Amino acid sequence: MKLLALPNWGPLHFLERGFSEAFDVAMDLIYKSERWDDYLEIANKILERVISIGQENAAKATQKLGDTGASGANKKHQVIVNQRYMVASREWSLWMRILDACRFQLLKDDQE
């Protein structure tokens, strides 16, 4: 678990670099170790990013598309990273585990 806390390491790092299997394993490890706060924080970042992507796309649809100043390679990379977040946000296991983490977090809070 200490490895997942290192800078430039962990589930979101894996997701952004296209290591989907490592992302799944890291999320599974966090879930199985019952680190509910960590799991919910990562899931929240994924969902916030997806919402942000949706808002950006809506804004672009209402405006004339122009040059944002980013290079073509940078734009392409950003599109790929955004697609990875979109795919991750649609994973059934992520949603089920979010619900489990919330439930277990509430049970833990009730016991304290």
VEXDOKOL-816914 format. One record per atom (N, C-alpha, C): residue number from 1; y, z, x; atom name. Coordinates in steps of 0.05 Angstrom, whole numbers. Layout:
BEGIN
{k: NUM | v: Y | w: Z | u: X | a: CA}
...
//
This chain:
BEGIN
{k: 1 | v: -24 | w: 0 | u: 16 | a: N}
{k: 1 | v: 0 | w: 0 | u: 0 | a: CA}
{k: 1 | v: 25 | w: 0 | u: 17 | a: C}
{k: 2 | v: 23 | w: 11 | u: 41 | a: N}
{k: 2 | v: 47 | w: 12 | u: 58 | a: CA}
{k: 2 | v: 55 | w: -16 | u: 67 | a: C}
{k: 3 | v: 36 | w: -34 | u: 69 | a: N}
{k: 3 | v: 42 | w: -62 | u: 77 | a: CA}
{k: 3 | v: 59 | w: -75 | u: 56 | a: C}
{k: 4 | v: 54 | w: -69 | u: 30 | a: N}
{k: 4 | v: 69 | w: -82 | u: 9 | a: CA}
{k: 4 | v: 98 | w: -72 | u: 7 | a: C}
{k: 5 | v: 104 | w: -50 | u: 21 | a: N}
{k: 5 | v: 131 | w: -40 | u: 21 | a: CA}
{k: 5 | v: 148 | w: -50 | u: 44 | a: C}
{k: 6 | v: 136 | w: -64 | u: 63 | a: N}
{k: 6 | v: 150 | w: -75 | u: 86 | a: CA}
{k: 6 | v: 170 | w: -96 | u: 77 | a: C}
{k: 7 | v: 192 | w: -99 | u: 92 | a: N}
{k: 7 | v: 212 | w: -120 | u: 86 | a: CA}
{k: 7 | v: 198 | w: -147 | u: 90 | a: C}
{k: 8 | v: 206 | w: -166 | u: 73 | a: N}
{k: 8 | v: 195 | w: -193 | u: 74 | a: CA}
{k: 8 | v: 165 | w: -193 | u: 70 | a: C}
{k: 9 | v: 156 | w: -176 | u: 53 | a: N}
{k: 9 | v: 127 | w: -174 | u: 48 | a: CA}
{k: 9 | v: 124 | w: -164 | u: 19 | a: C}
{k: 10 | v: 102 | w: -168 | u: 7 | a: N}
{k: 10 | v: 98 | w: -158 | u: -20 | a: CA}
{k: 10 | v: 95 | w: -180 | u: -40 | a: C}
{k: 11 | v: 90 | w: -173 | u: -65 | a: N}
{k: 11 | v: 84 | w: -193 | u: -86 | a: CA}
{k: 11 | v: 106 | w: -214 | u: -90 | a: C}
{k: 12 | v: 131 | w: -206 | u: -91 | a: N}
{k: 12 | v: 152 | w: -225 | u: -96 | a: CA}
{k: 12 | v: 155 | w: -244 | u: -72 | a: C}
{k: 13 | v: 152 | w: -234 | u: -48 | a: N}
{k: 13 | v: 153 | w: -251 | u: -24 | a: CA}
{k: 13 | v: 130 | w: -271 | u: -25 | a: C}
{k: 14 | v: 106 | w: -262 | u: -33 | a: N}
{k: 14 | v: 84 | w: -280 | u: -35 | a: CA}
{k: 14 | v: 89 | w: -302 | u: -56 | a: C}
{k: 15 | v: 99 | w: -293 | u: -79 | a: N}
{k: 15 | v: 105 | w: -311 | u: -101 | a: CA}
{k: 15 | v: 125 | w: -333 | u: -93 | a: C}
{k: 16 | v: 146 | w: -325 | u: -80 | a: N}
{k: 16 | v: 167 | w: -344 | u: -72 | a: CA}
{k: 16 | v: 158 | w: -364 | u: -51 | a: C}
{k: 17 | v: 138 | w: -356 | u: -35 | a: N}
{k: 17 | v: 128 | w: -374 | u: -14 | a: CA}
{k: 17 | v: 103 | w: -390 | u: -23 | a: C}
{k: 18 | v: 95 | w: -387 | u: -48 | a: N}
{k: 18 | v: 73 | w: -402 | u: -58 | a: CA}
{k: 18 | v: 46 | w: -391 | u: -53 | a: C}
{k: 19 | v: 44 | w: -366 | u: -44 | a: N}
{k: 19 | v: 18 | w: -354 | u: -40 | a: CA}
{k: 19 | v: 9 | w: -340 | u: -65 | a: C}
{k: 20 | v: 1 | w: -356 | u: -85 | a: N}
{k: 20 | v: -5 | w: -345 | u: -111 | a: CA}
{k: 20 | v: -29 | w: -326 | u: -111 | a: C}
{k: 21 | v: -49 | w: -332 | u: -94 | a: N}
{k: 21 | v: -72 | w: -314 | u: -93 | a: CA}
{k: 21 | v: -64 | w: -287 | u: -81 | a: C}
{k: 22 | v: -48 | w: -287 | u: -60 | a: N}
{k: 22 | v: -38 | w: -262 | u: -48 | a: CA}
{k: 22 | v: -21 | w: -247 | u: -68 | a: C}
{k: 23 | v: -5 | w: -262 | u: -83 | a: N}
{k: 23 | v: 11 | w: -249 | u: -104 | a: CA}
{k: 23 | v: -7 | w: -235 | u: -125 | a: C}
{k: 24 | v: -28 | w: -249 | u: -134 | a: N}
{k: 24 | v: -46 | w: -237 | u: -153 | a: CA}
{k: 24 | v: -60 | w: -212 | u: -142 | a: C}
{k: 25 | v: -69 | w: -214 | u: -117 | a: N}
{k: 25 | v: -83 | w: -191 | u: -104 | a: CA}
{k: 25 | v: -64 | w: -168 | u: -101 | a: C}
{k: 26 | v: -39 | w: -173 | u: -92 | a: N}
{k: 26 | v: -20 | w: -151 | u: -89 | a: CA}
{k: 26 | v: -14 | w: -137 | u: -116 | a: C}
{k: 27 | v: -10 | w: -153 | u: -136 | a: N}
{k: 27 | v: -5 | w: -142 | u: -163 | a: CA}
{k: 27 | v: -29 | w: -126 | u: -173 | a: C}
{k: 28 | v: -52 | w: -136 | u: -168 | a: N}
{k: 28 | v: -77 | w: -123 | u: -175 | a: CA}
{k: 28 | v: -80 | w: -96 | u: -161 | a: C}
{k: 29 | v: -73 | w: -96 | u: -135 | a: N}
{k: 29 | v: -74 | w: -71 | u: -119 | a: CA}
{k: 29 | v: -54 | w: -50 | u: -130 | a: C}
{k: 30 | v: -30 | w: -59 | u: -136 | a: N}
{k: 30 | v: -10 | w: -40 | u: -147 | a: CA}
{k: 30 | v: -20 | w: -29 | u: -173 | a: C}
{k: 31 | v: -31 | w: -47 | u: -190 | a: N}
{k: 31 | v: -41 | w: -38 | u: -216 | a: CA}
{k: 31 | v: -63 | w: -18 | u: -214 | a: C}
{k: 32 | v: -83 | w: -25 | u: -197 | a: N}
{k: 32 | v: -107 | w: -8 | u: -194 | a: CA}
{k: 32 | v: -100 | w: 19 | u: -181 | a: C}
{k: 33 | v: -79 | w: 19 | u: -165 | a: N}
{k: 33 | v: -71 | w: 44 | u: -153 | a: CA}
{k: 33 | v: -53 | w: 61 | u: -171 | a: C}
{k: 34 | v: -49 | w: 51 | u: -195 | a: N}
{k: 34 | v: -34 | w: 65 | u: -216 | a: CA}
{k: 34 | v: -5 | w: 71 | u: -208 | a: C}
{k: 35 | v: 7 | w: 52 | u: -194 | a: N}
{k: 35 | v: 35 | w: 55 | u: -186 | a: CA}
{k: 35 | v: 52 | w: 40 | u: -208 | a: C}
{k: 36 | v: 54 | w: 53 | u: -231 | a: N}
{k: 36 | v: 66 | w: 41 | u: -254 | a: CA}
{k: 36 | v: 95 | w: 34 | u: -250 | a: C}
{k: 37 | v: 110 | w: 51 | u: -237 | a: N}
{k: 37 | v: 138 | w: 45 | u: -233 | a: CA}
{k: 37 | v: 141 | w: 20 | u: -216 | a: C}
{k: 38 | v: 126 | w: 18 | u: -195 | a: N}
{k: 38 | v: 127 | w: -6 | u: -178 | a: CA}
{k: 38 | v: 119 | w: -31 | u: -193 | a: C}
{k: 39 | v: 98 | w: -29 | u: -209 | a: N}
{k: 39 | v: 88 | w: -52 | u: -224 | a: CA}
{k: 39 | v: 110 | w: -61 | u: -243 | a: C}
{k: 40 | v: 121 | w: -42 | u: -258 | a: N}
{k: 40 | v: 142 | w: -49 | u: -277 | a: CA}
{k: 40 | v: 167 | w: -60 | u: -264 | a: C}
{k: 41 | v: 174 | w: -50 | u: -241 | a: N}
{k: 41 | v: 197 | w: -60 | u: -226 | a: CA}
{k: 41 | v: 193 | w: -89 | u: -218 | a: C}
{k: 42 | v: 170 | w: -96 | u: -208 | a: N}
{k: 42 | v: 164 | w: -123 | u: -199 | a: CA}
{k: 42 | v: 164 | w: -142 | u: -224 | a: C}
{k: 43 | v: 150 | w: -133 | u: -245 | a: N}
{k: 43 | v: 148 | w: -149 | u: -269 | a: CA}
{k: 43 | v: 176 | w: -153 | u: -281 | a: C}
{k: 44 | v: 193 | w: -133 | u: -280 | a: N}
{k: 44 | v: 220 | w: -135 | u: -290 | a: CA}
{k: 44 | v: 236 | w: -155 | u: -274 | a: C}
{k: 45 | v: 233 | w: -156 | u: -248 | a: N}
{k: 45 | v: 247 | w: -175 | u: -231 | a: CA}
{k: 45 | v: 238 | w: -204 | u: -238 | a: C}
{k: 46 | v: 212 | w: -207 | u: -243 | a: N}
{k: 46 | v: 202 | w: -234 | u: -250 | a: CA}
{k: 46 | v: 214 | w: -242 | u: -277 | a: C}
{k: 47 | v: 214 | w: -225 | u: -296 | a: N}
{k: 47 | v: 225 | w: -232 | u: -322 | a: CA}
{k: 47 | v: 255 | w: -236 | u: -322 | a: C}
{k: 48 | v: 269 | w: -220 | u: -306 | a: N}
{k: 48 | v: 298 | w: -224 | u: -303 | a: CA}
{k: 48 | v: 304 | w: -251 | u: -291 | a: C}
{k: 49 | v: 288 | w: -259 | u: -271 | a: N}
{k: 49 | v: 292 | w: -284 | u: -258 | a: CA}
{k: 49 | v: 288 | w: -307 | u: -277 | a: C}
{k: 50 | v: 267 | w: -305 | u: -294 | a: N}
{k: 50 | v: 261 | w: -326 | u: -313 | a: CA}
{k: 50 | v: 283 | w: -328 | u: -334 | a: C}
{k: 51 | v: 293 | w: -306 | u: -343 | a: N}
{k: 51 | v: 316 | w: -306 | u: -362 | a: CA}
{k: 51 | v: 340 | w: -319 | u: -349 | a: C}
{k: 52 | v: 345 | w: -312 | u: -324 | a: N}
{k: 52 | v: 368 | w: -324 | u: -310 | a: CA}
{k: 52 | v: 364 | w: -354 | u: -307 | a: C}
{k: 53 | v: 340 | w: -363 | u: -301 | a: N}
{k: 53 | v: 334 | w: -392 | u: -300 | a: CA}
{k: 53 | v: 340 | w: -405 | u: -326 | a: C}
{k: 54 | v: 332 | w: -393 | u: -348 | a: N}
{k: 54 | v: 337 | w: -404 | u: -375 | a: CA}
{k: 54 | v: 366 | w: -406 | u: -381 | a: C}
{k: 55 | v: 381 | w: -385 | u: -373 | a: N}
{k: 55 | v: 410 | w: -386 | u: -378 | a: CA}
{k: 55 | v: 424 | w: -407 | u: -361 | a: C}
{k: 56 | v: 415 | w: -410 | u: -336 | a: N}
{k: 56 | v: 426 | w: -431 | u: -319 | a: CA}
{k: 56 | v: 421 | w: -459 | u: -331 | a: C}
{k: 57 | v: 396 | w: -463 | u: -340 | a: N}
{k: 57 | v: 389 | w: -489 | u: -352 | a: CA}
{k: 57 | v: 405 | w: -494 | u: -377 | a: C}
{k: 58 | v: 410 | w: -474 | u: -393 | a: N}
{k: 58 | v: 426 | w: -477 | u: -417 | a: CA}
{k: 58 | v: 455 | w: -485 | u: -410 | a: C}
{k: 59 | v: 466 | w: -471 | u: -389 | a: N}
{k: 59 | v: 493 | w: -477 | u: -381 | a: CA}
{k: 59 | v: 495 | w: -506 | u: -370 | a: C}
{k: 60 | v: 475 | w: -514 | u: -355 | a: N}
{k: 60 | v: 475 | w: -541 | u: -344 | a: CA}
{k: 60 | v: 474 | w: -562 | u: -366 | a: C}
{k: 61 | v: 459 | w: -556 | u: -388 | a: N}
{k: 61 | v: 456 | w: -575 | u: -410 | a: CA}
{k: 61 | v: 483 | w: -579 | u: -424 | a: C}
{k: 62 | v: 500 | w: -559 | u: -424 | a: N}
{k: 62 | v: 525 | w: -562 | u: -438 | a: CA}
{k: 62 | v: 548 | w: -573 | u: -420 | a: C}
{k: 63 | v: 543 | w: -574 | u: -394 | a: N}
{k: 63 | v: 563 | w: -584 | u: -376 | a: CA}
{k: 63 | v: 555 | w: -610 | u: -364 | a: C}
{k: 64 | v: 574 | w: -624 | u: -353 | a: N}
{k: 64 | v: 568 | w: -648 | u: -339 | a: CA}
{k: 64 | v: 555 | w: -641 | u: -313 | a: C}
{k: 65 | v: 532 | w: -653 | u: -307 | a: N}
{k: 65 | v: 518 | w: -646 | u: -282 | a: CA}
{k: 65 | v: 534 | w: -657 | u: -258 | a: C}
{k: 66 | v: 540 | w: -640 | u: -240 | a: N}
{k: 66 | v: 555 | w: -648 | u: -216 | a: CA}
{k: 66 | v: 542 | w: -635 | u: -192 | a: C}
{k: 67 | v: 554 | w: -641 | u: -169 | a: N}
{k: 67 | v: 544 | w: -630 | u: -144 | a: CA}
{k: 67 | v: 551 | w: -601 | u: -142 | a: C}
{k: 68 | v: 532 | w: -584 | u: -137 | a: N}
{k: 68 | v: 537 | w: -555 | u: -134 | a: CA}
{k: 68 | v: 543 | w: -548 | u: -105 | a: C}
{k: 69 | v: 542 | w: -567 | u: -87 | a: N}
{k: 69 | v: 548 | w: -562 | u: -59 | a: CA}
{k: 69 | v: 523 | w: -556 | u: -43 | a: C}
{k: 70 | v: 500 | w: -552 | u: -56 | a: N}
{k: 70 | v: 475 | w: -546 | u: -42 | a: CA}
{k: 70 | v: 463 | w: -572 | u: -33 | a: C}
{k: 71 | v: 449 | w: -571 | u: -10 | a: N}
{k: 71 | v: 436 | w: -595 | u: 0 | a: CA}
{k: 71 | v: 412 | w: -602 | u: -17 | a: C}
{k: 72 | v: 403 | w: -627 | u: -15 | a: N}
{k: 72 | v: 380 | w: -636 | u: -31 | a: CA}
{k: 72 | v: 355 | w: -620 | u: -25 | a: C}
{k: 73 | v: 350 | w: -613 | u: 0 | a: N}
{k: 73 | v: 327 | w: -597 | u: 8 | a: CA}
{k: 73 | v: 328 | w: -569 | u: -4 | a: C}
{k: 74 | v: 352 | w: -557 | u: -3 | a: N}
{k: 74 | v: 356 | w: -531 | u: -14 | a: CA}
{k: 74 | v: 352 | w: -530 | u: -44 | a: C}
{k: 75 | v: 362 | w: -551 | u: -58 | a: N}
{k: 75 | v: 359 | w: -553 | u: -87 | a: CA}
{k: 75 | v: 329 | w: -555 | u: -94 | a: C}
{k: 76 | v: 315 | w: -572 | u: -79 | a: N}
{k: 76 | v: 287 | w: -577 | u: -83 | a: CA}
{k: 76 | v: 271 | w: -551 | u: -79 | a: C}
{k: 77 | v: 278 | w: -536 | u: -58 | a: N}
{k: 77 | v: 264 | w: -510 | u: -53 | a: CA}
{k: 77 | v: 270 | w: -491 | u: -76 | a: C}
{k: 78 | v: 295 | w: -490 | u: -85 | a: N}
{k: 78 | v: 302 | w: -471 | u: -107 | a: CA}
{k: 78 | v: 287 | w: -479 | u: -133 | a: C}
{k: 79 | v: 284 | w: -504 | u: -138 | a: N}
{k: 79 | v: 269 | w: -513 | u: -162 | a: CA}
{k: 79 | v: 239 | w: -504 | u: -160 | a: C}
{k: 80 | v: 228 | w: -507 | u: -136 | a: N}
{k: 80 | v: 200 | w: -499 | u: -132 | a: CA}
{k: 80 | v: 197 | w: -469 | u: -136 | a: C}
{k: 81 | v: 215 | w: -453 | u: -124 | a: N}
{k: 81 | v: 214 | w: -424 | u: -127 | a: CA}
{k: 81 | v: 217 | w: -416 | u: -157 | a: C}
{k: 82 | v: 236 | w: -429 | u: -171 | a: N}
{k: 82 | v: 239 | w: -423 | u: -199 | a: CA}
{k: 82 | v: 214 | w: -430 | u: -215 | a: C}
{k: 83 | v: 201 | w: -452 | u: -208 | a: N}
{k: 83 | v: 176 | w: -459 | u: -222 | a: CA}
{k: 83 | v: 154 | w: -438 | u: -217 | a: C}
{k: 84 | v: 153 | w: -426 | u: -193 | a: N}
{k: 84 | v: 133 | w: -406 | u: -187 | a: CA}
{k: 84 | v: 139 | w: -381 | u: -204 | a: C}
{k: 85 | v: 164 | w: -374 | u: -207 | a: N}
{k: 85 | v: 171 | w: -351 | u: -225 | a: CA}
{k: 85 | v: 163 | w: -357 | u: -254 | a: C}
{k: 86 | v: 168 | w: -381 | u: -263 | a: N}
{k: 86 | v: 161 | w: -388 | u: -290 | a: CA}
{k: 86 | v: 131 | w: -386 | u: -295 | a: C}
{k: 87 | v: 116 | w: -396 | u: -276 | a: N}
{k: 87 | v: 87 | w: -394 | u: -278 | a: CA}
{k: 87 | v: 78 | w: -365 | u: -279 | a: C}
{k: 88 | v: 89 | w: -349 | u: -261 | a: N}
{k: 88 | v: 81 | w: -321 | u: -260 | a: CA}
{k: 88 | v: 88 | w: -306 | u: -285 | a: C}
{k: 89 | v: 111 | w: -314 | u: -298 | a: N}
{k: 89 | v: 119 | w: -300 | u: -322 | a: CA}
{k: 89 | v: 101 | w: -307 | u: -346 | a: C}
{k: 90 | v: 86 | w: -328 | u: -344 | a: N}
{k: 90 | v: 68 | w: -337 | u: -366 | a: CA}
{k: 90 | v: 40 | w: -326 | u: -363 | a: C}
{k: 91 | v: 34 | w: -312 | u: -341 | a: N}
{k: 91 | v: 7 | w: -302 | u: -337 | a: CA}
{k: 91 | v: 0 | w: -281 | u: -357 | a: C}
{k: 92 | v: -22 | w: -285 | u: -371 | a: N}
{k: 92 | v: -31 | w: -266 | u: -391 | a: CA}
{k: 92 | v: -36 | w: -238 | u: -378 | a: C}
{k: 93 | v: -47 | w: -238 | u: -354 | a: N}
{k: 93 | v: -53 | w: -212 | u: -342 | a: CA}
{k: 93 | v: -27 | w: -196 | u: -336 | a: C}
{k: 94 | v: -6 | w: -210 | u: -329 | a: N}
{k: 94 | v: 20 | w: -196 | u: -324 | a: CA}
{k: 94 | v: 29 | w: -182 | u: -349 | a: C}
{k: 95 | v: 28 | w: -196 | u: -371 | a: N}
{k: 95 | v: 37 | w: -184 | u: -397 | a: CA}
{k: 95 | v: 20 | w: -161 | u: -405 | a: C}
{k: 96 | v: -7 | w: -164 | u: -403 | a: N}
{k: 96 | v: -25 | w: -142 | u: -410 | a: CA}
{k: 96 | v: -21 | w: -118 | u: -393 | a: C}
{k: 97 | v: -17 | w: -123 | u: -367 | a: N}
{k: 97 | v: -13 | w: -101 | u: -349 | a: CA}
{k: 97 | v: 15 | w: -88 | u: -352 | a: C}
{k: 98 | v: 34 | w: -103 | u: -360 | a: N}
{k: 98 | v: 60 | w: -91 | u: -366 | a: CA}
{k: 98 | v: 57 | w: -71 | u: -389 | a: C}
{k: 99 | v: 43 | w: -80 | u: -410 | a: N}
{k: 99 | v: 38 | w: -61 | u: -432 | a: CA}
{k: 99 | v: 22 | w: -37 | u: -424 | a: C}
{k: 100 | v: 1 | w: -41 | u: -407 | a: N}
{k: 100 | v: -15 | w: -19 | u: -397 | a: CA}
{k: 100 | v: 3 | w: 0 | u: -381 | a: C}
{k: 101 | v: 19 | w: -11 | u: -363 | a: N}
{k: 101 | v: 36 | w: 6 | u: -346 | a: CA}
{k: 101 | v: 55 | w: 22 | u: -362 | a: C}
{k: 102 | v: 66 | w: 10 | u: -383 | a: N}
{k: 102 | v: 84 | w: 25 | u: -401 | a: CA}
{k: 102 | v: 70 | w: 47 | u: -415 | a: C}
{k: 103 | v: 46 | w: 41 | u: -425 | a: N}
{k: 103 | v: 30 | w: 61 | u: -439 | a: CA}
{k: 103 | v: 23 | w: 84 | u: -420 | a: C}
{k: 104 | v: 13 | w: 78 | u: -396 | a: N}
{k: 104 | v: 5 | w: 98 | u: -377 | a: CA}
{k: 104 | v: 29 | w: 114 | u: -367 | a: C}
{k: 105 | v: 52 | w: 101 | u: -365 | a: N}
{k: 105 | v: 76 | w: 115 | u: -357 | a: CA}
{k: 105 | v: 85 | w: 135 | u: -378 | a: C}
{k: 106 | v: 83 | w: 127 | u: -403 | a: N}
{k: 106 | v: 89 | w: 145 | u: -425 | a: CA}
{k: 106 | v: 70 | w: 169 | u: -426 | a: C}
{k: 107 | v: 44 | w: 163 | u: -422 | a: N}
{k: 107 | v: 25 | w: 185 | u: -421 | a: CA}
{k: 107 | v: 30 | w: 204 | u: -398 | a: C}
{k: 108 | v: 38 | w: 194 | u: -375 | a: N}
{k: 108 | v: 44 | w: 210 | u: -352 | a: CA}
{k: 108 | v: 68 | w: 227 | u: -358 | a: C}
{k: 109 | v: 89 | w: 215 | u: -370 | a: N}
{k: 109 | v: 113 | w: 230 | u: -377 | a: CA}
{k: 109 | v: 107 | w: 252 | u: -397 | a: C}
{k: 110 | v: 89 | w: 247 | u: -416 | a: N}
{k: 110 | v: 82 | w: 268 | u: -436 | a: CA}
{k: 110 | v: 67 | w: 291 | u: -424 | a: C}
{k: 111 | v: 52 | w: 286 | u: -403 | a: N}
{k: 111 | v: 36 | w: 307 | u: -390 | a: CA}
{k: 111 | v: 54 | w: 325 | u: -372 | a: C}
{k: 112 | v: 77 | w: 314 | u: -364 | a: N}
{k: 112 | v: 94 | w: 330 | u: -346 | a: CA}
{k: 112 | v: 112 | w: 348 | u: -361 | a: C}
//
